[in-house]
Amino acid sequence: MVAQVVTIEPVAAPRHLRLLEAPSGPTLAQRRAQRARIRSRRHAVGALAVLLAAGAVLGSRSLAWGGATAAGLPTDLATGSQPAAGSVYVVAPGETLGEIAVVLNPVDPAAARRALVAELGSSVVLPGEHIVVP
């Protein structure tokens, strides 16, 4: 067997490479502080947007709670949430004629109660009873 002899010769570093100092940027603490400022600005802008949207919705008289129409009727009552005349109202368990009158005419429930009594011929209602709205 023949042994090979390997010699290692040191290689000189190329002369054209130089170690340069890299420009340093902001420190970690500075970057964290900048991110915190940006985050707080985003939160402030978001909160302002929510407040402006809420103000626009509540500022509109037609959508405002507690507003009134030109006729003086509260907007909640003018939205058509009451059953129309001729429609059928089904009595729920535990409901009284007075409660039904308030649903039918929140402005003047006494007049609605009188009309219901005249329609039914009685002041007693039963659960499940179908009443034609006068």
MILOMI-772171 format. One record per residue: residue number from 1; residue in three letters; y, z, x of N, C-alpha, C in turn. Coordinates in Angstrom, 1 decimal, always signed. Each point is the difference from the previous one (the first is absolute). Example, Ala and Ser with C-alpha at 12.3 -4.5 7.8 and 13.67 -1.06 7.14 Angstrom:
BEGIN
   n res    n.Y    n.Z    n.X   ca.Y   ca.Z   ca.X    c.Y    c.Z    c.X
   1 ALA   -5.7   +7.8  +13.2   +1.2   +0.0   -0.9   +1.2   +0.0   +0.9
   2 SER   +1.1   -0.7   -0.4   +1.1   +0.0   +0.9   +1.1   +0.8   -0.8
***
This chain:
BEGIN
   n res    n.Y    n.Z    n.X   ca.Y   ca.Z   ca.X    c.Y    c.Z    c.X
   1 MET   -1.2   +0.0   +0.8   +1.2   +0.0   -0.8   +1.3   +0.0   +0.9
   2 VAL   +0.9   -0.8   -0.5   +1.2   -0.1   +0.8   +1.1   +0.8   -0.7
   3 ALA   +0.7   +0.8   +0.6   +1.1   +0.8   -0.6   +1.3   -0.8   +0.2
   4 GLN   +0.7   +0.0   -1.0   +1.3   -0.7   +0.1   +1.1   +1.1   +0.2
   5 VAL   +0.9   -0.3   +0.8   +1.1   +0.9   +0.3   +1.2   -0.5   -0.7
   6 VAL   +0.6   +0.8   -0.8   +1.2   -0.4   -0.7   +1.2   +0.8   +0.5
   7 THR   +1.0   -0.6   +0.4   +1.2   +0.7   +0.5   +1.1   -0.1   -1.0
   8 ILE   +0.7   +1.0   -0.2   +1.1   +0.1   -0.9   +1.3   +0.1   +0.8
   9 GLU   +0.8   -0.9   -0.1   +1.3   +0.0   +0.7   +1.1   +0.3   -1.0
  10 PRO   +0.9   +0.9   +0.4   +1.1   +0.3   -0.9   +0.9   -1.2   -0.2
  11 VAL   +0.5   -0.2   -1.2   +0.9   -1.1   -0.3   +1.4   +0.6   -0.2
  12 ALA   +0.9   -0.6   +0.6   +1.4   +0.4   -0.1   +0.5   -0.3   -1.4
  13 ALA   +0.8   +0.8   -0.5   +0.7   -0.2   -1.3   +0.9   -1.2   +0.1
  14 PRO   +0.0   -0.8   -1.0   +0.9   -1.1   +0.1   +1.5   +0.5   +0.0
  15 ARG   +0.8   -0.8   +0.8   +1.3   +0.5   +0.2   +1.0   -0.4   -1.1
  16 HIS   -0.4   -0.8   -0.9   +0.9   -0.5   -1.1   +0.0   +1.0   -1.2
  17 LEU   -1.0   +1.0   +0.0   +0.0   +0.9   -1.1   +0.8   +1.3   +0.4
  18 ARG   +0.9   +0.3   -0.9   +0.8   +1.2   +0.2   -0.1   +0.9   -1.2
  19 LEU   +0.0   +1.3   +0.2   +0.0   +1.0   -1.1   +1.4   +0.2   -0.5
  20 LEU   +0.2   -0.4   -1.3   +1.3   +0.1   -0.5   +0.0   +1.2   -1.0
  21 GLU   +1.2   +0.6   -0.1   +0.1   +1.1   -1.0   +0.3   -0.6   -1.4
  22 ALA   -0.8   +0.3   -1.0   +0.1   -0.6   -1.3   +1.2   +0.7   -0.7
  23 PRO   +0.8   -0.8   -0.8   +1.1   +0.7   -0.6   -0.6   +1.0   -1.0
  24 SER   +0.6   +1.1   -0.1   -0.5   +1.1   -0.9   +0.8   -0.1   -1.3
  25 GLY   -0.8   +0.2   -1.1   +0.6   +0.0   -1.3   +0.3   +1.4   -0.5
  26 PRO   +0.2   +0.1   -1.3   +0.2   +1.4   -0.5   -1.2   +0.9   +0.2
  27 THR   +0.3   +1.2   +0.1   -1.1   +1.0   +0.2   -0.7   +0.2   -1.3
  28 LEU   -1.2   +0.6   +0.0   -0.8   +0.3   -1.2   +0.8   +0.8   -1.0
  29 ALA   +0.8   +1.0   +0.5   +0.8   +0.8   -0.9   +1.1   -0.8   -0.7
  30 GLN   +0.6   -0.9   +0.7   +1.0   -0.9   -0.5   -0.6   -0.9   -1.1
  31 ARG   -1.2   -0.6   +0.3   -0.6   -0.9   -1.0   -0.4   +0.8   -1.3
  32 ARG   -0.5   +1.2   +0.2   -0.3   +0.8   -1.2   +1.2   +0.4   -0.8
  33 ALA   +1.1   +0.3   +0.7   +1.3   +0.3   -0.7   +0.5   -1.2   -0.8
  34 GLN   -0.1   -1.2   +0.6   +0.4   -1.2   -0.6   -0.8   -0.3   -1.3
  35 ARG   -1.3   +0.2   +0.1   -0.9   -0.2   -1.1   +0.3   +1.0   -1.1
  36 ALA   +0.3   +1.2   +0.3   +0.4   +1.0   -1.0   +1.3   -0.4   -0.7
  37 ARG   +1.0   -0.5   +0.7   +1.2   -0.4   -0.6   -0.2   -1.2   -0.9
  38 ILE   -0.8   -0.9   +0.4   -0.3   -1.2   -0.9   -0.7   +0.5   -1.2
  39 ARG   -1.0   +0.9   +0.1   -0.7   +0.5   -1.1   +0.9   +0.7   -1.0
  40 SER   +0.9   +0.8   +0.5   +0.9   +0.8   -0.9   +0.9   -1.0   -0.7
  41 ARG   +0.5   -1.1   +0.7   +0.8   -1.0   -0.7   -0.7   -0.7   -1.1
  42 ARG   -1.3   -0.3   +0.3   -0.8   -0.7   -1.1   -0.2   +0.9   -1.2
  43 HIS   -0.2   +1.3   +0.3   -0.2   +0.9   -1.2   +1.3   +0.1   -0.8
  44 ALA   +1.1   +0.1   +0.7   +1.3   +0.1   -0.6   +0.3   -1.2   -0.9
  45 VAL   -0.3   -1.2   +0.6   +0.3   -1.2   -0.8   -1.0   -0.1   -1.2
  46 GLY   -1.2   +0.4   +0.2   -1.0   +0.0   -1.1   +0.5   +0.9   -1.1
  47 ALA   +0.4   +1.2   +0.3   +0.5   +1.0   -1.0   +1.2   -0.5   -0.7
  48 LEU   +0.9   -0.7   +0.7   +1.2   -0.5   -0.6   -0.4   -1.2   -0.9
  49 ALA   -0.9   -0.8   +0.3   -0.5   -1.1   -0.9   -0.6   +0.6   -1.3
  50 VAL   -0.8   +1.1   +0.2   -0.5   +0.6   -1.2   +1.1   +0.6   -0.9
  51 LEU   +0.9   +0.6   +0.6   +1.1   +0.6   -0.8   +0.9   -1.1   -0.7
  52 LEU   +0.2   -1.1   +0.7   +0.8   -1.0   -0.6   -0.8   -0.7   -1.2
  53 ALA   -1.3   -0.2   +0.2   -0.8   -0.5   -1.1   +0.0   +0.9   -1.2
  54 ALA   -0.2   +1.3   +0.3   +0.0   +1.0   -1.1   +1.3   +0.0   -0.7
  55 GLY   +1.1   -0.1   +0.7   +1.3   +0.0   -0.6   +0.3   -1.2   -0.8
  56 ALA   -0.6   -1.2   +0.5   +0.2   -1.2   -0.8   -0.8   +0.1   -1.3
  57 VAL   -1.2   +0.5   +0.0   -0.7   +0.1   -1.2   +0.6   +1.0   -1.0
  58 LEU   +0.3   +1.2   +0.5   +0.6   +1.0   -0.8   +1.4   -0.3   -0.5
  59 GLY   +0.7   -0.8   +0.8   +1.4   -0.3   -0.3   +0.1   -1.0   -1.1
  60 SER   -1.1   -0.8   -0.2   +0.0   -1.0   -1.1   +0.0   +0.8   -1.3
  61 ARG   +0.9   -0.3   -0.9   +0.0   +0.8   -1.3   -1.2   -0.3   -0.9
  62 SER   -0.6   -1.2   +0.2   -1.1   -0.3   -0.9   -1.3   +0.7   +0.5
  63 LEU   +0.0   +0.4   +1.3   -1.2   +0.6   +0.5   +0.2   +1.5   +0.3
  64 ALA   +1.2   +0.5   -0.2   +0.3   +1.4   +0.3   -0.6   +0.9   -1.0
  65 TRP   -0.4   +1.2   +0.5   -0.5   +1.0   -0.9   +1.2   +0.7   -0.6
  66 GLY   -0.1   +0.2   -1.3   +1.1   +0.7   -0.7   +1.2   -0.9   -0.3
  67 GLY   -0.1   -1.3   +0.3   +1.1   -1.0   -0.4   +0.0   -0.2   -1.5
  68 ALA   +1.0   -0.7   -0.4   +0.2   -0.3   -1.4   +0.3   -1.5   -0.2
  69 THR   -0.4   -0.5   -1.1   +0.3   -1.4   -0.4   +1.4   -0.1   -0.6
  70 ALA   +0.4   -1.2   -0.3   +1.3   -0.1   -0.6   +0.1   +0.6   -1.3
  71 ALA   -1.1   +0.1   -0.7   +0.0   +0.6   -1.4   -0.1   +1.5   +0.1
  72 GLY   -0.1   +0.6   +1.2   -0.1   +1.4   +0.2   -1.4   +0.6   +0.0
  73 LEU   -1.0   -0.9   -0.2   -1.4   +0.4   +0.0   -0.5   +0.2   +1.5
  74 PRO   -0.6   +1.1   +0.3   -0.5   +0.2   +1.4   -0.9   -1.2   +0.4
  75 THR   +0.1   -0.3   +1.3   -0.8   -1.2   +0.4   -1.5   +0.2   -0.1
  76 ASP   -0.5   +1.3   +0.1   -1.4   +0.3   -0.2   -0.5   -0.4   -1.4
  77 LEU   +0.9   +0.2   -1.0   -0.3   -0.3   -1.3   +0.1   -1.4   -0.4
  78 ALA   +0.9   -0.7   +0.7   +0.3   -1.4   -0.3   -1.0   -1.0   +0.6
  79 THR   -1.0   +0.5   +0.8   -0.9   -0.8   +0.7   -1.1   -0.5   -0.9
  80 GLY   +0.0   +0.4   -1.3   -1.1   -0.5   -0.9   -1.2   +0.7   +0.1
  81 SER   +0.0   +1.3   +0.4   -1.2   +0.8   +0.1   -0.5   +0.5   -1.3
  82 GLN   +0.8   -0.1   -1.1   -0.4   +0.4   -1.3   -0.7   -1.1   -0.7
  83 PRO   -1.0   +0.4   -0.8   -0.8   -1.0   -0.8   +1.0   -0.7   -1.0
  84 ALA   -0.2   -1.3   -0.2   +0.8   -0.8   -0.9   -0.4   +0.2   -1.4
  85 ALA   +0.9   -0.2   -0.9   -0.3   +0.1   -1.5   -1.1   -1.0   -0.3
  86 GLY   -1.0   +0.5   -0.8   -1.1   -0.8   -0.4   -1.2   +0.1   +0.9
  87 SER   +0.2   +0.6   +1.2   -1.2   +0.2   +0.9   -0.8   +1.2   -0.4
  88 VAL   -1.2   +0.1   +0.5   -0.9   +1.1   -0.4   +0.0   +1.0   +1.1
  89 TYR   +0.2   +1.3   -0.4   +0.0   +1.1   +0.9   -1.3   +0.8   -0.3
  90 VAL   -0.8   +0.3   +1.0   -1.2   +0.8   -0.2   +0.3   +1.4   +0.5
  91 VAL   -0.3   +1.0   -0.9   +0.3   +1.4   +0.2   -1.0   +0.5   +1.1
  92 ALA   +0.5   +0.7   +1.0   -0.8   +0.6   +1.0   -0.4   +1.4   -0.4
  93 PRO   -1.1   +0.5   +0.5   -0.4   +1.4   -0.3   +1.0   +1.0   +0.4
  94 GLY   +0.4   +0.9   -0.9   +1.0   +1.0   +0.2   +1.4   -0.4   -0.3
  95 GLU   +0.2   -1.2   -0.3   +1.4   -0.5   -0.3   +0.4   +0.4   -1.4
  96 THR   +1.3   +0.3   -0.1   +0.5   +0.4   -1.3   +1.0   -1.2   -0.5
  97 LEU   +0.3   +0.1   -1.3   +0.9   -1.0   -0.5   +1.4   +0.1   +0.7
  98 GLY   +0.4   +1.2   +0.3   +1.3   +0.1   +0.7   +0.0   -0.7   +1.4
  99 GLU   -1.1   +0.2   +0.7   -0.1   -0.7   +1.3   -0.1   -1.5   -0.1
 100 ILE   -0.6   -0.5   -1.0   -0.1   -1.4   -0.3   +1.4   -0.5   -0.3
 101 ALA   +0.8   +0.8   -0.8   +1.3   -0.4   -0.4   +0.9   -0.1   +1.3
 102 VAL   -0.1   +0.9   +1.0   +0.7   -0.1   +1.2   -0.3   -1.3   +0.8
 103 VAL   -1.3   -0.3   +0.0   -0.4   -1.3   +0.7   +0.6   -1.2   -0.7
 104 LEU   +0.0   +0.0   -1.3   +0.5   -1.2   -0.8   +1.5   -0.1   +0.1
 105 ASN   +0.7   +1.1   -0.1   +1.5   +0.0   +0.0   +0.5   +1.2   +0.8
 106 PRO   +0.2   -0.1   +1.3   +0.4   +1.1   +0.8   +1.5   +0.4   -0.3
 107 VAL   +0.8   -0.9   -0.6   +1.4   +0.3   -0.3   +0.1   +0.8   -1.2
 108 ASP   -0.8   -0.3   -1.1   +0.1   +0.7   -1.2   -1.4   +0.3   -0.6
 109 PRO   -0.8   +0.9   +0.6   -1.3   +0.3   -0.4   -0.2   +0.4   -1.4
 110 ALA   +1.1   +0.7   -0.6   -0.1   +0.5   -1.3   -0.1   -1.2   -1.0
 111 ALA   +0.8   -1.1   +0.2   -0.1   -1.1   -0.8   -1.4   -0.7   +0.1
 112 ALA   -0.5   -0.1   +1.2   -1.3   -0.6   +0.2   -1.1   +0.9   -0.7
 113 ARG   +0.1   +1.3   +0.0   -0.9   +0.9   -0.7   +0.0   -0.3   -1.5
 114 ARG   +1.2   -0.1   -0.5   +0.1   -0.2   -1.5   -0.6   -1.4   -0.3
 115 ALA   +0.2   -1.0   +0.8   -0.6   -1.3   -0.3   -1.5   +0.1   +0.1
 116 LEU   -0.5   +0.8   +1.0   -1.5   +0.1   +0.1   -0.6   +0.7   -1.2
 117 VAL   +0.7   +1.1   -0.4   -0.5   +0.7   -1.2   +0.0   -0.9   -1.2
 118 ALA   +1.0   -0.8   -0.2   +0.1   -1.0   -1.1   -1.1   -1.0   +0.1
 119 GLU   -0.3   -0.5   +1.2   -1.0   -1.0   +0.2   -1.4   +0.6   -0.2
 120 LEU   -0.3   +1.2   +0.5   -1.3   +0.6   -0.1   -0.2   +0.7   -1.4
 121 GLY   +1.0   +0.5   -0.5   -0.1   +0.8   -1.2   -0.4   +1.4   +0.3
 122 SER   +0.0   +0.4   +1.2   -0.4   +1.4   +0.5   +0.6   +0.3   +1.3
 123 SER   +0.1   +1.2   +0.4   +0.5   +0.4   +1.3   -1.1   +0.4   +0.9
 124 VAL   -1.2   -0.3   -0.4   -1.2   +0.4   +0.9   -0.6   -1.3   +0.5
 125 VAL   -0.2   -0.1   +1.3   -0.7   -1.1   +0.6   -1.3   +0.4   +0.7
 126 LEU   -0.9   -0.8   +0.1   -1.3   +0.3   +0.6   -0.2   -0.9   +1.2
 127 PRO   -0.7   +0.6   +1.0   -0.3   -0.8   +1.2   -0.7   -1.3   -0.3
 128 GLY   +0.4   -1.1   +0.6   -0.6   -1.3   -0.2   +0.5   -0.7   -1.2
 129 GLU   +0.9   +0.6   -0.8   +0.6   -0.6   -1.2   +0.9   -1.2   +0.5
 130 HIS   +0.0   -1.1   -0.7   +0.9   -1.1   +0.3   +1.2   +0.0   -0.9
 131 ILE   +1.2   +0.0   +0.6   +1.2   +0.1   -0.8   +0.8   -1.3   +0.3
 132 VAL   +0.4   -0.6   -1.1   +0.9   -1.2   +0.2   +1.4   +0.5   +0.2
 133 VAL   +0.6   -0.4   +1.1   +1.4   +0.5   +0.3   +1.0   -0.5   -1.0
 134 PRO   +0.7   +0.9   -0.7   +1.0   -0.5   -1.0   +1.2   -0.7   +0.7
***
